[in-house]
């Protein structure tokens, strides 16, 4: 893989809890890093639920190696948000990190 293959700009976001002042909280996401990635789509599915068509796509993002990415985080690409669905995988002795994410459409 060449550095020029990293042609998608993505933002990695982590969940944060914000107190509502009454003992409860709401969950929000905070941008951790904006990085270049190589995106490949592995699978896309479509289903009809409640008389509406919904779709999902599974993408793989390869980024330069980082130690802080967790499976509870999400990826933002443009206006699309994708949930990370597994632990990030180290590739080529900590040169790259593969992140699998699920995008819901519809």
C-alpha positions, 0 to 999 in steps of 0.5 A: 500500500502506498501513502497516496492510497489514503485518499479519504478524510475521516474524523474519529469520534469518541462518546462523551457523557454530558450531565443534564443537571438532574442525575441523568446524562445524554451521550454525545460524540467528541472529535478525537482526530481527523486522519487520512484513510483508505476506504473499501466496502466489503458488503451492503445489504438492504431490507424492508422494515415497517414499510420502509427500505433500509440499508447497511454497508460494511466498510474497512478503513485503513489508517496510519497506526494509532494506539487510542482507537476503541471499538465503542467509537465511531467514524464520520466521513462527510455527513455520514456516521459509521459505528465501529463494529470490532476491535481495530486490527494492527497491520504490518507491525504497527504500520497500519490500523484496520477499522471495520465500521457499519453505516446505516442508510435509508 
